[in-house]
Amino acid sequence: MSEEDVQVYQYGFQCRASFKQSTKSSDIISIAYSPFSGDFALLDGAGITHWNKDTQIDKRLLTYSSNKKQLLKQIIFIPKYGIYFALAKDNTLQLLNSMLQRTFVFDADNCTILCMLYDIRKDMIITAGVGGLKMFRYLHHKCDREQAGTDQYFVQYKHYPVRPSQWITRIQLLETNDKLLCVAQKEIILLTSDGDYLFTINTAPSLPLTDCCYCSKFKYYVTASIDSTMKVWSEQGTLLHTFNSHSKAVTSVLMHPQSEIIMISASLDKSVRLWNLETFEEIYRLQVCEWGIQWVGLTRDKFLYCGTSRDLTVWSISFIAHFYSQTRVSVSHIRPVLHCNTKKKPRVISVGEDSSVRLLSAETGQSVSTILPPPDISPLNKILDVGYSRYYGLIFLLIDRLNIWVYTTRTDPASRVDIWEEDILKLMLQATEDVSGTLGVLGSIECLAVLHSHITVEGEEGPVTPTCVNQLVLGLQDGRLVFVDPIVKGLKYHAIAVHRDPSESTVTECW
């Protein structure tokens, strides 16, 4: 096999692109990503830099004059119109064209604004801060402004006030349930997308919150705090679990784009970590930069970008889990079940350290049938191999070298329906002159598998195909593969030698 025939799958995060702020430039204040063009706009104290992750070319698009530093504190890109919304230090909203040139300035009642969000579905800009949450309709077209009877680009739609001690620091739109998630100092406020109040989750006495994400599968809210902890809350406000793995303030949390149960967290301890929200366990961690991570997001091709005050890195998230299930026992090996009938739902077989076998649904991870640990097997011994016939609904356990137990999966737990003992197996594996022309010798069974297709052998009158579609394949110590009927005990169809030298030809595994 040549290197061209081998495909390598890398595990974990892989760095795809990186940008480093010039040593002569000030720290990065905000990062805006454009899914329309795939470009980043990095705002610092002296201006704005444009960077493309594919070409890794950066260009300075805006530079402030020497007497005007840090005019802006946040920018977001609006792909629908190809423009930017900017939040200035004087709490005004500004419109920037695609070349980051200011075209309009709007005064939002001079209240302290800490964050903003754009709802593309309703053409609405949402600001939040000390004065609470305000929603403004954006009138892009001239006819819309004439119809509204104003020459302003922004018209206030709704105002949701908050207590003076609970100003909102971050907002996000939950598209799964059409809600606005507002992160305050010590509480989570849920509003409808129109700004109507739903409920509040009080997280006191924790330290101020930094971010929050929503798990739609379990209906969990996960909050991040400056005390380096992350807490999982139910919709009723009950604390379910606390993660304490990070060593510094957690700045961002978000759900994995390929899984409903995996969460991504980033912290000032320079690491990104993955968490399983079903088992509440950490499953992966990686230090991705030299400075504390302040911004995390996903690109249009589901890459993860991590921003710090001095650099920006883009990471490829390798496929974490297509299949996940709880077995509550250590798994010795796992095997997918293939079937020629595409209408059949896929299955997965797992064998535990206690010799139990579980048949699982590959789509949902739910248990279909379970074989309890056979009582005749000593805890010091293990099941040698297992095979599953999807067509007949049977599982074959290789208990020892000359004993096979047969279970039906039509019940849960599975029921043993037959035992292939030493006498029957010796009858099938005895020395005979095989049709392949190789003289077989009696050997013990090393492995087994189920073949989900027909085989064609050369008989005395030409090619012959057995009527049995699903055949049990036995791999022997003498290097032979024996094809037998899974239903009719002792019926052998064919045997082939996979090695020329029987003395050094043990078949150790077959699929």
N, C-alpha and C positions, 0 to 999 in steps of 0.2 A: 504494500500500500504506500503510495507516494504522499508527499505533503499536500499536494493539490486535492487529494481525496479526503483530507481531514479538515473538519470545521471545528474551530475552537470557540467555546463560549466562556467569556470571562465573568468571574463572579465579583459582585460588589460594584461600587461606583467607579467609573472610569472618567478621568479628566479629558474633556474634548477641546476646551479653549480657555484662555485666561488673559486677563488684562490687569496691568499694574499701573497705578497712578504715578506720574512723574514725581521725582523727589522734590522738584521745584514747585509742584502744585499743592494746594491745600487739600484737606481731607474731603472725602466724598460725603455729601449730605443726603442725597436721595438718588434712587435708581428707578428709571422708567423703562419698561420693555414694550416694544411695538410688535405684536403678533402679526401685523400686516406685512412688515418688511423683515422681521426677525432681528431688528437692531435695538441697541441699548442707548439710552441717553443718561449720562452720569452727571449729576449736578454737584458741583463743589463750590467753595467760597468765592472763586474767581470767575466762574462761568460754567459752560456746559460742553461736555465731550461726547461725541457720537462714536459708537464702536459696534462693529459687526462680528458676531461670533464665528461665522463661516469663513470670512476672509481674514479675520483678526486684524483689520485695519481700523485705526482710530483717527478721528479728525476733530479738531477744535472748531465748534460751530458758533460759540458765543463766549466773548470775554468781556467782563465788566471793566469799566474805567477804574483807575487807581483809587478814586474817592468814593466808589460805589461797590462795596464788597458785601457778599452774602445777601443779595436782594431777594432771592427765592429760597424756599425751604422744602418744597415738594413739587414734583411734576408727575403727571400721568398722561399717557398717550390715548387718544380717542381714534381707533382705527376706522370708525364709520365715516369720519370727516377728514382724517389725515392731519389732525391738529393736536396740540398739547394744551392741557389745563395746568396752570401753575398757581401755587399758593405762595404769596409773598410774605416777607417778614412783617409788613404792616397790615396783615390779615386781609388783603385784597385778592380777588380771583382775577387771573390774567389769562387771556387767550394768546397762544403762540402758534404761528403757522408751522408748516413742515420744516422750515429753515430756522425755527426757534426765534422768530422775530415777533415782538409783541404787537398785537393788533387791537386789543381791547382790555380795559381794566374795569373791574366791578367792585364796589365797596360793599362788603357783607356786614354792615352795621357795626363795624369796628370791634366785634367780639373776638376773643382769642380763639383762633382755629388751629387745632392740632392735627387733623387728618381730613382727607376728602376721598370720595369714591364716585365713580360715574356709572350709572345704570344705563347701559346701551339700549335696553329694550324700551325704556320710557323717555329717553333723552333727558335724563335728570342728573344733576350734579348734587351730591350729598356732602355736606360739610358737618364736622362735629368738633367739639372742644369744650371750653369752659361754659359757654352759653347754651350747651345742649346740642341737639341735632337739628339741622335746617336742610330743607330740600328745595332746590331751585330747578325750574324748567329751563332747559337750554333751547333758545330759539335761533337756530342756525340760519334759516332762510329769511329773506326780507319779507316775504309774504306772511310768514308766521308772526313776525314782529308787528307788522301792520294790522293783522287780525287781532293781536293782543293789545293794540293801542299803545305801543311803547317803542322806543328806539333802543332799549336795553337788550342785551343778549341773554340775560338771566332774569327770571321772574320768580319770586319766592312762592313756593307751593304750600309748605307746611313747616311748622316749628314744634319740636318736641323738647321741652326744657328738662333739665336734670338738677339735682341738688348741687349746691356750690362745691361740696366736698367730693362729688362723684362725677367729675368731668370725663367725657369720652375721649379715649386715646387712640382707638382703632375701630374701624367699621369694615364689614365685609358683607357681601350679598350671597346668601345661600340659595343657589339655583335649584337644589333638590326639593326644597319645600317653600320657595319664594318668600324668604324672610330676610330681614336685616338683623345681623348680629353685631351688637355694639359692646365693646369692651370698655368698661369704666374702671375706676381705681380698684374697687373691691366688689364688683358685681357685674353680671352679664345681663344685658337688656335685649330682649327679643321684640322686634317690631315687624309688622307686615311691610311689604315692599312699598306700600303707600304711606308708611309712617305711623300706622295705628298701633297702639301698645298691645302686647300679648302677655308677657310675663317677665319676671326678673329672677335670676338665680344669685343669691347672696353668697359670696365666697369668703367673707370675713370669718376669722381674724387673720387671713393671709396677707402678705405684703402686696403692694400694687401689682396688678396684672399687666402683662405685656402683649399677650395675644390669646386667641382662642380658635378652635376648629370644631367642626361638627362631623360625627360619624353617623351616617344615615342608616347603616345596617343595624346598629345597636341603639341608635338614638342617644348617643353620648355627646356631651360637651366637654372638651379637654381644654383646660386653661393653663397658660404658662405665666410664670411669675418671676420677679427679680430675685426671689429667694432660692433660685435654682431648682425649684420643684415644678411638677406638672400634676394637675389633679383632674380626675375623671368624675363628671357629674351627670346624674340622670336629669330628665326633663322636669322632675318634681323637686330638683334642688338637693338631692341626696348625694353626699360624697361617697363614691364607690371605691376609689383607689388613688394612691399618691405615688408618683415616680420620683425617685431621689437620686438618679444616677449622675446627672450633670453636676459639675462643680462650681459653675458660675451662672449668672442670670440667663434664663431661657428667653430668647428674643422672638422666635417664630415657631409655630406649629402648623402643619397642614397634612391632609390625607394623601396617601400614596396614589398616584394616577392609575396604577394597575391593580389595586387591591382595595376592597372596602373595609378591611380590618387592620391595615397597617398604617401607622402614622409616622410622619417625619418631624423631627425636632432639630432646631439649631440653637446654639448657645454662644455666649462670650467665651466659653472654654475652648473655642476653635473647632468644635466637633459637630458632626451631623450624625444623628442616631435614628434607628428604625425601631418601632415598638409594635407589638402585637396587642391589639385592644380586646382580643378574646381571652388570651391567657395572661395579659398584663405583664409581659416579659419583654426585655430588650433582645432584639435579634441581630442587630448589626450596628457598628459604629465606625466612624472614620474621621480623622483629623484632616480637614480640607484646606486650611489656610494658616497663615502665621499670625493673624489678628482675630479678634473676636467677631463672630458673624452677626450682622445686624439686619440683613435683608435676605429673604429666601423666597423663591417663586418658581413657577414652571413655564417653560417655553412652549411654543405651538407644537413642537415635535416631542414633547414630554421629557425634555431635559430639565435638570434641576440647576438653577443658578444661585450662587451664594455670594453675597456682597459684604465687604467690610469697608472700613474707612479708607483703605489703601489699595484694594484690589477687587476683582470680580472674576469668579471662576464658574465655568459651565461643566456639568457632570452628566454623563450618561448613566441612567439608572437601569442596571441590568434587570432582567425579569426576575422578580423576587419569588413569587409563588403563584403558579397556575392552579395548583391543587393544595388544599390544606384541610387537615382533619385532626381531631383529638382522639388518640388511642388510649391514653392514660397508662401506657406501659412503654418501656423502651423498645424501639423497633430495630430488629436485626437487619432486615432488608425489606425493600418495597419494590413492587413490580406492576407496571401497567398491563391491562388486559386488552389485547388487540382482537378484533373480530372483522371478518370480511363483510358482514352485514352492517352497513352504515346506519341503519335504522335503530340498531341496538344502542342503548346508552352505554357510554364507556365506564369501565370499572377499574379499580385499583385494589391489589392484594397487598396487605402488610403482614409480616410475620414478627411477632413480639419475642422478646428474650425469654418469656415464660412458655414458649411454644404455642401460644394462642395465635389464631389466624383471623384476620378481619377482612371482609369483602366490603369495599367502600365505593360510593358513587363518586366518579371523577368530576362531576359537575357541581355537586353540592357539598361533598365531603361527608355526607351522612352515612351511617353504617347500614348496610343491606343485610348482612348476616355475619355471625361470629362463631368461630369454632373455639370452644373453651379448651384450655390446656388438657391434652389427653392424660388421664390418670395413670396409664401404664408406663408413661415416660418419666424417668427420673429427672429431678430438677437439674442434675448435672449434665444431662443429655439434651440435645436440641433436635428439632425437626430438620431433616437433611434438605428437603426441597418441597415445593408445593406447585401444583398446576391447577388451572381453572378452565373448565369447559363452559363457555358462555351459552353454547347451544343447548346442552343438556342440563345446565344448572348444577354441575358437580365440581367438587374440589377434591383433588387427589393429594394426599399427604404421604411423603416418603418417610416412614417412621424409622426404619433402619435399612440396611442394604438389600434385604429380601422381604420387606413387608410394606404394603401400601394400603392405607385406609381411604375409603371413599365416603364423602359427605355430600348431602344435598343442601343447596342454599335456598330452597323454597321455604324454609323455616328459619326463625331467628330466636335462639341460637340454632346453628346448623345441626342436623341429625346424621349420625353415621348409618349408612345403608349397606355397606359391604366391606369386606376385608380380603385383600389379595395376599394370601399367605405364601410361604416359601415354596410349597409343592406346586402351586399354580404358576408362580413366576419361573421356577426352574423348568417347567414344561415349555414355557414360551422362550426361555433364554438358552435352552440346551443346544449342544453342538449340532449343527445341521449344515448342509451344503446350501448356502444362500444363493438367491438368483443372481447376485452380483458376482458370483464366482469365488468368493472368499470363504474359506472354511472358518466358521466361528468356533469359539471355545467358551465354555461357561464362565461368566463373570458377574460380579455383583453390580447392583444399580448404584450409580453415583449421582444422577440427577434425572429430572423428568420435566416435561413441558407438554402443552396441548397445541397441536397443529390445527389451525382453523382454515384449512383449504384441502383440496384434493391432491393426491400424489399419483404419478404415472410410473409404472415399473415395466420392465421388459420381460414378458412371459414367453412361454413356448410357442404361442401362436401370434406374437406381436405385443404391442403396448397394451397394458391392462391398467384400469383405474378402479380401485375399490369404491363401493357405493357409500362408504362411511366418510363423511366430510370432516368431522372433528376426530382426529386420532391422537392417542396418547403416545408420546415419543419418550423412550427410555434411553438414557445415555449410560453405557456400561463401562466397566473398568477395563475391558479388553479393547476399547476403542470402537465399539459398534453403536449404532443408533437403531433401535428396534421400534417399529411402528405397530401398535396393537389397538384393538377396538376398546373404547372406553366403557362400553355397555356389556358386551359379550365377554365374559371372563375366559381368558386363555386363548382368544383368537388373535393370531399374529398375522399381519399383512405382509410385512417386508422387513428386511434388515440390511443395513449397509455398513461397510467398514470405512471410517473416516480417516484412519491412519494405516499405513502399510505395515508398520512394526507393531504387533500386538503387545509386545513386552514393555513398550514405552509409549502407550497411546491411550491413556485414561481420558475419558470424556468427563470433564469436571463441571460443565454448565451448558445448558441448551435452552433456547427460547422458542 
